[in-house]
Amino acid sequence: MNVIGIDIDTRKIALASYDGIVLTTELIKATNKAFEERYKELILGSDDWMGKKVYKNKEKVVVFIEEPAFVQNRRAVIQLAKVFSVIATICCLNSVPCFGVNNMIWKKGILGDGRASKEKIKEFALLAFGEYLKGKTQDEMDASLIAKWGWLRLNN
């Protein structure tokens, strides 16, 4: 079973693929200033990566996407919801099981603390995946731990 963990943002999407042994990550960055243009970049980049990693093996893949956090900025929440929705839709259209996961839930399941700091997440990610994550972004570390959380959930 291959589990995909996805950490979303309005400017980038971090994707991690984990099968219990091998971890791979990808960071898709949008460069445009206008959200509607960044949104297109994120959609195309995600669909391209998912095409390479997911669609060919969809009977053996499950996707977990971090749900949008409720931030103070209303516009940011709407944009995050759009990014979440399009990834979920891409999965649905390709018959790939896809689930949203609250960030406090995966953090509690992996780290024992639903409000774990970025430093604690980084420390644990480096312990869990070692050298592979050295030099990777915080978003890729989050996506990796989301994938690990999903994998543990499905295999325990």
DOMAR-885406 format. One line per field, with one value per atom (N, C-alpha, C): residue number from 1; residue in three letters; atom name; y, x, z. Coordinates in Angstrom, 1 decimal. Atoms other than C-alpha are relative to their C-alpha. Last residue first. Example, Ala and Ser with C-alpha at 12.3 -4.5 7.8 and 13.67 -1.06 7.14 Angstrom:
2
nr	(2/2/2/1/1/1)
rest	(SER/SER/SER/ALA/ALA/ALA)
atom	(N/CA/C/N/CA/C)
py	(-1.1/-1.1/1.1/-1.2/-4.5/1.2)
px	(-0.9/13.7/-0.8/0.9/12.3/0.9)
pz	(0.0/7.1/0.8/0.0/7.8/0.0)
//
This chain:
156
nr	(156/156/156/155/155/155/154/154/154/153/153/153/152/152/152/151/151/151/150/150/150/149/149/149/148/148/148/147/147/147/146/146/146/145/145/145/144/144/144/143/143/143/142/142/142/141/141/141/140/140/140/139/139/139/138/138/138/137/137/137/136/136/136/135/135/135/134/134/134/133/133/133/132/132/132/131/131/131/130/130/130/129/129/129/128/128/128/127/127/127/126/126/126/125/125/125/124/124/124/123/123/123/122/122/122/121/121/121/120/120/120/119/119/119/118/118/118/117/117/117/116/116/116/115/115/115/114/114/114/113/113/113/112/112/112/111/111/111/110/110/110/109/109/109/108/108/108/107/107/107/106/106/106/105/105/105/104/104/104/103/103/103/102/102/102/101/101/101/100/100/100/99/99/99/98/98/98/97/97/97/96/96/96/95/95/95/94/94/94/93/93/93/92/92/92/91/91/91/90/90/90/89/89/89/88/88/88/87/87/87/86/86/86/85/85/85/84/84/84/83/83/83/82/82/82/81/81/81/80/80/80/79/79/79/78/78/78/77/77/77/76/76/76/75/75/75/74/74/74/73/73/73/72/72/72/71/71/71/70/70/70/69/69/69/68/68/68/67/67/67/66/66/66/65/65/65/64/64/64/63/63/63/62/62/62/61/61/61/60/60/60/59/59/59/58/58/58/57/57/57/56/56/56/55/55/55/54/54/54/53/53/53/52/52/52/51/51/51/50/50/50/49/49/49/48/48/48/47/47/47/46/46/46/45/45/45/44/44/44/43/43/43/42/42/42/41/41/41/40/40/40/39/39/39/38/38/38/37/37/37/36/36/36/35/35/35/34/34/34/33/33/33/32/32/32/31/31/31/30/30/30/29/29/29/28/28/28/27/27/27/26/26/26/25/25/25/24/24/24/23/23/23/22/22/22/21/21/21/20/20/20/19/19/19/18/18/18/17/17/17/16/16/16/15/15/15/14/14/14/13/13/13/12/12/12/11/11/11/10/10/10/9/9/9/8/8/8/7/7/7/6/6/6/5/5/5/4/4/4/3/3/3/2/2/2/1/1/1)
rest	(ASN/ASN/ASN/ASN/ASN/ASN/LEU/LEU/LEU/ARG/ARG/ARG/LEU/LEU/LEU/TRP/TRP/TRP/GLY/GLY/GLY/TRP/TRP/TRP/LYS/LYS/LYS/ALA/ALA/ALA/ILE/ILE/ILE/LEU/LEU/LEU/SER/SER/SER/ALA/ALA/ALA/ASP/ASP/ASP/MET/MET/MET/GLU/GLU/GLU/ASP/ASP/ASP/GLN/GLN/GLN/THR/THR/THR/LYS/LYS/LYS/GLY/GLY/GLY/LYS/LYS/LYS/LEU/LEU/LEU/TYR/TYR/TYR/GLU/GLU/GLU/GLY/GLY/GLY/PHE/PHE/PHE/ALA/ALA/ALA/LEU/LEU/LEU/LEU/LEU/LEU/ALA/ALA/ALA/PHE/PHE/PHE/GLU/GLU/GLU/LYS/LYS/LYS/ILE/ILE/ILE/LYS/LYS/LYS/GLU/GLU/GLU/LYS/LYS/LYS/SER/SER/SER/ALA/ALA/ALA/ARG/ARG/ARG/GLY/GLY/GLY/ASP/ASP/ASP/GLY/GLY/GLY/LEU/LEU/LEU/ILE/ILE/ILE/GLY/GLY/GLY/LYS/LYS/LYS/LYS/LYS/LYS/TRP/TRP/TRP/ILE/ILE/ILE/MET/MET/MET/ASN/ASN/ASN/ASN/ASN/ASN/VAL/VAL/VAL/GLY/GLY/GLY/PHE/PHE/PHE/CYS/CYS/CYS/PRO/PRO/PRO/VAL/VAL/VAL/SER/SER/SER/ASN/ASN/ASN/LEU/LEU/LEU/CYS/CYS/CYS/CYS/CYS/CYS/ILE/ILE/ILE/THR/THR/THR/ALA/ALA/ALA/ILE/ILE/ILE/VAL/VAL/VAL/SER/SER/SER/PHE/PHE/PHE/VAL/VAL/VAL/LYS/LYS/LYS/ALA/ALA/ALA/LEU/LEU/LEU/GLN/GLN/GLN/ILE/ILE/ILE/VAL/VAL/VAL/ALA/ALA/ALA/ARG/ARG/ARG/ARG/ARG/ARG/ASN/ASN/ASN/GLN/GLN/GLN/VAL/VAL/VAL/PHE/PHE/PHE/ALA/ALA/ALA/PRO/PRO/PRO/GLU/GLU/GLU/GLU/GLU/GLU/ILE/ILE/ILE/PHE/PHE/PHE/VAL/VAL/VAL/VAL/VAL/VAL/VAL/VAL/VAL/LYS/LYS/LYS/GLU/GLU/GLU/LYS/LYS/LYS/ASN/ASN/ASN/LYS/LYS/LYS/TYR/TYR/TYR/VAL/VAL/VAL/LYS/LYS/LYS/LYS/LYS/LYS/GLY/GLY/GLY/MET/MET/MET/TRP/TRP/TRP/ASP/ASP/ASP/ASP/ASP/ASP/SER/SER/SER/GLY/GLY/GLY/LEU/LEU/LEU/ILE/ILE/ILE/LEU/LEU/LEU/GLU/GLU/GLU/LYS/LYS/LYS/TYR/TYR/TYR/ARG/ARG/ARG/GLU/GLU/GLU/GLU/GLU/GLU/PHE/PHE/PHE/ALA/ALA/ALA/LYS/LYS/LYS/ASN/ASN/ASN/THR/THR/THR/ALA/ALA/ALA/LYS/LYS/LYS/ILE/ILE/ILE/LEU/LEU/LEU/GLU/GLU/GLU/THR/THR/THR/THR/THR/THR/LEU/LEU/LEU/VAL/VAL/VAL/ILE/ILE/ILE/GLY/GLY/GLY/ASP/ASP/ASP/TYR/TYR/TYR/SER/SER/SER/ALA/ALA/ALA/LEU/LEU/LEU/ALA/ALA/ALA/ILE/ILE/ILE/LYS/LYS/LYS/ARG/ARG/ARG/THR/THR/THR/ASP/ASP/ASP/ILE/ILE/ILE/ASP/ASP/ASP/ILE/ILE/ILE/GLY/GLY/GLY/ILE/ILE/ILE/VAL/VAL/VAL/ASN/ASN/ASN/MET/MET/MET)
atom	(N/CA/C/N/CA/C/N/CA/C/N/CA/C/N/CA/C/N/CA/C/N/CA/C/N/CA/C/N/CA/C/N/CA/C/N/CA/C/N/CA/C/N/CA/C/N/CA/C/N/CA/C/N/CA/C/N/CA/C/N/CA/C/N/CA/C/N/CA/C/N/CA/C/N/CA/C/N/CA/C/N/CA/C/N/CA/C/N/CA/C/N/CA/C/N/CA/C/N/CA/C/N/CA/C/N/CA/C/N/CA/C/N/CA/C/N/CA/C/N/CA/C/N/CA/C/N/CA/C/N/CA/C/N/CA/C/N/CA/C/N/CA/C/N/CA/C/N/CA/C/N/CA/C/N/CA/C/N/CA/C/N/CA/C/N/CA/C/N/CA/C/N/CA/C/N/CA/C/N/CA/C/N/CA/C/N/CA/C/N/CA/C/N/CA/C/N/CA/C/N/CA/C/N/CA/C/N/CA/C/N/CA/C/N/CA/C/N/CA/C/N/CA/C/N/CA/C/N/CA/C/N/CA/C/N/CA/C/N/CA/C/N/CA/C/N/CA/C/N/CA/C/N/CA/C/N/CA/C/N/CA/C/N/CA/C/N/CA/C/N/CA/C/N/CA/C/N/CA/C/N/CA/C/N/CA/C/N/CA/C/N/CA/C/N/CA/C/N/CA/C/N/CA/C/N/CA/C/N/CA/C/N/CA/C/N/CA/C/N/CA/C/N/CA/C/N/CA/C/N/CA/C/N/CA/C/N/CA/C/N/CA/C/N/CA/C/N/CA/C/N/CA/C/N/CA/C/N/CA/C/N/CA/C/N/CA/C/N/CA/C/N/CA/C/N/CA/C/N/CA/C/N/CA/C/N/CA/C/N/CA/C/N/CA/C/N/CA/C/N/CA/C/N/CA/C/N/CA/C/N/CA/C/N/CA/C/N/CA/C/N/CA/C/N/CA/C/N/CA/C/N/CA/C/N/CA/C/N/CA/C/N/CA/C/N/CA/C/N/CA/C/N/CA/C/N/CA/C/N/CA/C/N/CA/C/N/CA/C/N/CA/C/N/CA/C/N/CA/C/N/CA/C/N/CA/C/N/CA/C/N/CA/C/N/CA/C/N/CA/C/N/CA/C/N/CA/C/N/CA/C/N/CA/C/N/CA/C/N/CA/C/N/CA/C/N/CA/C/N/CA/C/N/CA/C/N/CA/C/N/CA/C/N/CA/C)
py	(0.5/-1.2/-0.3/1.3/-0.9/-0.4/1.1/1.7/-1.3/0.2/4.1/-1.2/0.7/3.6/-0.3/1.4/4.5/-0.8/0.8/7.5/-1.4/0.1/8.9/-0.9/1.0/8.2/-0.3/1.3/10.1/-1.1/0.3/13.0/-1.4/0.5/12.8/-0.3/1.3/13.1/-0.6/0.9/16.0/-1.5/0.1/17.9/-1.1/0.8/17.3/-0.3/1.4/18.4/-0.9/0.5/21.6/-1.5/0.3/22.3/-0.7/-1.1/22.2/-0.5/-0.2/19.6/1.1/-1.0/20.0/0.2/-1.1/16.8/1.0/-1.3/14.8/1.2/-0.4/11.8/1.4/-0.8/11.7/0.5/-0.2/10.4/0.9/0.2/9.5/0.3/1.0/9.0/-0.3/1.3/10.9/-1.1/0.4/13.8/-1.4/0.4/13.9/-0.5/1.4/13.9/-0.5/0.9/16.9/-1.4/0.2/18.8/-1.1/0.7/18.3/-0.3/1.3/19.4/-0.9/0.6/22.5/-1.5/0.3/23.3/-0.7/-1.1/23.2/-0.5/0.0/20.4/1.1/-1.4/21.4/0.1/-0.6/18.0/1.4/-1.4/16.5/0.6/0.0/12.7/1.4/-0.7/13.2/-0.1/0.2/10.9/0.4/1.4/10.5/-0.3/0.8/13.9/-1.4/-0.3/15.6/-0.8/0.7/13.7/0.3/1.4/14.8/-0.7/0.4/18.4/-1.5/0.0/18.9/-0.4/-1.2/17.7/0.0/0.3/15.0/1.3/-1.2/15.0/-0.4/-0.4/11.7/1.3/-1.2/10.4/0.5/-0.3/7.0/1.2/0.2/7.2/0.4/1.2/6.7/-0.3/1.1/9.2/-1.3/0.3/11.7/-1.1/0.6/11.4/-0.3/1.4/12.0/-0.7/0.8/15.1/-1.4/0.3/16.3/-0.8/1.1/15.9/-0.3/1.3/17.9/-1.1/0.4/20.6/-1.3/0.6/20.8/-0.5/1.3/21.3/-0.7/0.9/24.1/-1.4/0.3/25.8/-1.0/0.9/25.5/-0.4/1.4/27.0/-1.0/0.5/30.0/-1.4/0.4/30.4/-0.5/1.2/30.3/-0.5/1.1/32.8/-1.3/0.3/35.2/-1.2/0.6/35.1/-0.5/-0.6/35.9/-0.8/-1.2/34.9/0.6/-1.1/31.3/1.3/-1.3/28.3/1.1/-0.5/25.5/1.3/-1.4/23.8/0.4/-0.9/20.0/1.5/-0.8/18.1/1.0/-1.4/15.8/0.7/-0.8/12.0/1.5/-1.3/9.9/0.7/-0.8/6.2/1.3/-1.3/4.1/0.6/0.2/0.4/1.3/1.0/0.3/-0.2/-0.5/3.7/-1.1/1.0/2.3/0.3/1.3/4.1/-1.1/0.5/7.1/-1.4/0.5/7.7/-0.7/0.8/8.5/-0.8/0.9/9.8/-0.9/0.9/11.1/-0.9/1.1/12.5/-1.0/0.9/14.5/-1.2/0.6/16.0/-1.0/1.0/16.6/-0.7/1.1/18.4/-1.1/0.7/20.6/-1.2/0.7/21.4/-0.7/1.0/22.3/-0.9/1.0/24.3/-1.2/0.6/26.3/-1.2/0.8/27.0/-0.8/1.1/28.1/-0.9/1.0/30.4/-1.3/0.6/32.1/-1.0/0.8/32.6/-0.6/1.4/33.6/-0.8/0.1/36.5/-1.4/-0.8/36.9/-0.2/-1.1/34.0/0.8/-1.2/31.7/1.3/-0.9/28.6/1.3/-1.4/26.0/0.8/-0.7/22.2/1.5/-1.3/20.5/0.7/-1.0/16.8/1.3/-1.2/14.0/0.9/-1.0/10.4/1.2/-1.3/7.9/0.9/-1.0/4.2/1.3/0.1/1.7/1.2/0.7/1.8/-0.2/1.4/2.7/-0.8/0.9/6.5/-1.4/1.3/9.2/-1.0/1.0/12.8/-1.4/1.3/15.9/-1.0/1.0/19.5/-1.4/1.2/22.1/-1.0/1.2/25.7/-1.2/-0.2/29.2/-1.2/-0.8/29.0/0.3/-1.4/26.2/0.7/-1.1/22.5/1.4/-1.2/19.6/1.1/-1.3/16.3/1.1/-1.1/12.8/1.3/-1.4/10.0/0.9/-1.1/6.4/1.3/-1.2/3.4/1.1/-1.2/0.0/1.2)
px	(0.1/-2.4/-1.3/-0.8/-1.6/0.0/0.4/-4.1/0.6/1.4/-3.6/-0.5/0.1/0.2/-1.5/-0.5/0.2/-0.2/1.0/-2.0/0.4/1.2/0.2/-1.0/-0.3/3.3/-1.2/0.0/1.8/0.3/1.4/0.9/-0.1/0.7/4.4/-1.4/-0.6/5.9/-0.6/0.6/3.5/0.5/1.5/4.6/-0.6/0.0/8.3/-1.4/-0.3/7.7/0.1/1.2/6.0/0.2/1.0/8.9/-1.2/0.8/11.2/-0.9/1.3/13.8/-0.8/0.0/17.5/-1.4/-0.9/17.7/0.0/0.6/14.6/0.9/0.8/16.3/-0.6/-0.8/19.0/-0.9/-1.4/16.7/0.5/-0.4/13.1/1.4/0.8/11.6/0.6/-0.2/14.3/-0.7/-1.4/14.4/0.3/-0.1/10.6/1.4/0.5/10.6/0.1/-0.9/13.0/-0.5/-1.2/11.1/0.9/0.4/7.7/1.3/0.2/9.2/-0.4/-1.2/10.6/-0.1/-0.8/7.4/1.3/-0.6/5.6/0.7/-1.5/3.3/0.6/-0.4/-0.3/1.5/0.7/-1.8/0.4/0.4/0.8/-0.6/0.6/1.5/-0.4/-0.9/3.9/-0.5/-1.4/2.4/0.9/-0.3/-1.2/1.4/0.2/-1.4/0.3/-1.0/0.1/-0.1/-1.2/-2.2/1.2/0.2/-5.3/1.3/-0.1/-4.2/-0.1/-1.4/-3.6/0.2/-0.3/-7.1/1.4/-0.4/-7.1/0.3/-0.5/-9.0/0.4/0.6/-9.4/0.7/-0.5/-8.9/-0.7/0.5/-9.4/0.7/-1.0/-8.3/-0.6/0.4/-11.0/1.1/-0.9/-9.3/-0.2/0.2/-12.1/0.9/1.4/-12.2/-0.1/0.0/-8.4/-1.3/-0.9/-8.5/0.0/0.7/-11.6/0.9/1.0/-9.8/-0.7/-0.7/-6.9/-0.9/-0.4/-9.3/0.9/1.1/-11.1/0.5/0.4/-8.0/-1.0/-1.2/-6.7/-0.4/0.0/-10.2/1.2/1.1/-10.4/-0.1/-0.4/-7.0/-1.1/-1.0/-8.1/0.5/0.7/-11.3/1.0/0.8/-9.3/-0.7/-0.9/-6.8/-0.7/-0.4/-9.6/1.0/1.1/-11.0/0.4/0.3/-7.7/-1.0/0.7/-7.7/-0.5/-0.9/-6.8/-0.8/0.8/-9.0/0.9/0.1/-6.7/-0.9/-0.4/-7.4/-0.2/1.1/-7.5/0.4/0.3/-4.3/-1.1/-0.3/-4.7/-0.3/0.4/-4.5/0.4/-0.5/-4.3/-0.6/1.0/-4.7/0.7/-0.3/-2.9/-1.1/-0.9/-2.8/0.4/0.6/-5.7/0.8/1.1/-4.5/-0.6/0.1/-1.2/-1.2/-0.3/-1.0/-0.2/1.0/-2.9/0.3/1.2/-0.7/-0.9/-0.1/2.9/-1.2/-1.2/3.4/0.0/0.0/-0.1/1.1/0.9/-0.1/-0.1/-0.6/2.9/-0.8/-1.1/1.3/0.7/0.5/-2.0/1.1/0.5/-0.3/-0.5/-1.1/1.7/-0.4/-0.8/-1.3/1.2/0.8/-3.5/0.8/0.1/-0.8/-0.8/-1.4/0.0/-0.1/-0.2/-3.7/1.3/0.9/-4.2/0.2/-0.8/-1.1/-0.9/-1.1/-3.0/0.9/0.7/-6.2/1.0/0.4/-4.1/-0.6/1.5/-2.4/-0.4/0.5/1.3/-1.5/0.8/2.4/-0.5/-0.8/5.2/-0.8/0.6/3.4/0.8/0.1/5.6/-0.7/0.5/5.2/-0.2/0.6/7.3/-0.4/0.0/7.9/-0.6/0.7/8.7/0.1/-0.4/9.7/-0.8/0.6/9.7/0.5/-0.6/10.6/-0.9/-1.5/9.9/0.6/-0.4/6.2/1.6/0.5/5.0/0.4/-0.6/5.3/-0.6/0.4/4.7/0.8/-0.9/5.0/-0.7/0.6/3.4/1.1/-1.1/4.1/-0.7/0.6/1.8/1.2/-0.7/2.8/-0.8/-1.1/1.5/0.8/0.5/-2.0/1.1/-0.2/-0.8/-0.6/0.3/-1.4/0.2/0.1/0.3/-0.2/-0.1/-0.3/-0.2/0.4/0.4/0.2/-0.4/0.3/-0.5/0.8/0.1/0.6/-0.7/1.3/-0.9/0.8/0.0/0.9)
pz	(-1.4/12.3/0.4/-0.2/8.5/1.5/0.9/7.4/0.3/-0.2/10.3/-0.8/-1.3/10.2/0.3/0.1/6.5/1.3/0.8/7.0/-0.1/-0.8/9.8/-0.7/-1.0/7.7/0.9/0.7/4.8/1.0/0.3/7.1/-0.7/-1.3/8.5/-0.2/-0.3/5.0/1.2/0.9/4.1/0.2/-0.4/7.2/-0.9/-1.2/6.3/0.5/0.4/2.8/1.2/0.7/4.1/-0.4/-1.1/6.5/-0.6/-0.7/3.5/1.1/0.5/2.6/0.8/1.0/3.4/-0.7/-0.2/5.3/-1.2/-0.2/4.6/0.3/1.2/3.0/0.2/1.0/5.7/-1.1/0.1/8.4/-1.1/1.3/7.8/-0.3/0.7/11.2/-1.3/-0.7/13.2/-0.8/0.2/10.7/0.6/1.4/10.7/-0.3/0.2/14.5/-1.4/-0.8/14.8/-0.2/0.8/12.0/0.7/1.2/13.7/-0.8/-0.4/17.1/-1.2/-0.4/15.5/0.4/1.2/13.7/0.3/0.7/17.0/-1.2/0.1/18.1/-0.8/0.3/18.8/-0.1/1.1/18.5/-0.4/-0.4/20.7/-1.2/-1.3/20.7/0.5/-1.0/17.8/1.4/0.3/15.2/1.1/0.3/16.2/-0.2/-1.2/17.9/-0.2/-1.0/14.9/1.3/0.4/12.5/0.9/-0.1/14.5/-0.4/-1.4/15.1/0.2/-0.4/11.4/1.4/-0.8/10.5/0.5/-1.4/7.9/0.7/-0.7/4.6/1.4/-1.3/2.9/0.4/-0.5/-0.7/1.3/-1.3/-2.3/0.6/-1.1/-5.9/1.3/-0.8/-8.6/1.0/0.3/-11.0/0.8/1.5/-11.0/-0.5/0.3/-7.2/-1.4/-0.5/-6.8/-0.4/0.8/-9.0/0.4/1.3/-7.1/-1.0/-0.3/-3.7/-1.3/-0.1/-5.2/0.3/1.4/-6.5/0.1/0.8/-3.2/-1.3/-0.6/-1.0/-1.0/0.3/-3.3/0.5/1.4/-3.2/-0.4/0.3/0.5/-1.4/-0.4/0.9/-0.3/0.9/-1.2/0.4/1.2/0.9/-1.0/-0.3/4.1/-1.3/0.0/2.7/0.3/1.4/1.8/0.0/0.7/5.3/-1.4/1.3/6.9/-0.7/-0.2/10.6/-1.3/-0.3/9.9/0.1/0.0/10.0/0.5/-1.3/8.9/0.0/-0.2/5.6/1.5/0.2/5.8/0.2/-1.2/5.4/-0.3/0.2/2.5/1.3/-1.1/2.8/-0.2/-0.1/-0.4/1.3/-0.8/-0.6/0.2/-0.5/-3.3/0.8/-1.1/-4.3/0.7/-0.9/-6.7/1.3/-0.9/-8.0/0.8/-1.1/-9.3/0.9/0.6/-12.7/1.0/0.9/-11.3/-0.6/-0.5/-8.3/-1.0/-1.2/-8.8/0.4/-0.1/-12.3/1.2/1.2/-12.8/0.0/-0.3/-9.3/-1.1/-1.0/-10.1/0.3/0.7/-13.3/1.0/0.9/-11.5/-0.7/-0.8/-8.7/-0.9/-0.6/-11.1/0.8/1.0/-13.2/0.6/0.5/-10.2/-1.0/-1.0/-8.5/-0.5/-0.1/-11.6/1.0/1.2/-12.1/0.0/-0.1/-8.5/-1.2/-0.8/-8.9/0.1/0.9/-11.8/0.8/1.1/-9.8/-0.9/-0.4/-6.8/-1.1/-0.1/-8.5/0.3/-1.2/-7.7/0.2/0.3/-10.0/1.2/0.1/-9.0/-0.2/1.0/-7.9/0.1/-0.4/-6.1/-1.2/1.1/-6.2/0.4/-0.4/-3.6/-1.3/1.1/-4.2/0.6/-0.2/-1.7/-1.2/1.0/-1.8/0.2/0.0/1.1/-1.2/0.9/0.8/0.1/0.0/3.6/-0.7/-1.2/4.8/0.0/0.1/1.3/1.2/-1.0/1.5/0.0/0.3/-1.1/0.9/-0.5/0.0/-0.3/0.1/-1.6/0.4/-0.3/-0.7/0.0/-0.5/-2.3/0.2/0.3/-2.8/0.5/0.9/-2.9/-0.4/1.2/-1.4/-1.0/-0.3/0.9/-1.2/0.9/1.1/0.5/-0.8/2.8/-1.0/0.7/1.0/1.0/-1.0/2.3/-0.7/0.4/-0.3/1.1/-0.6/1.0/-0.4/0.1/-1.0/0.5/0.0/0.0/0.0)
//
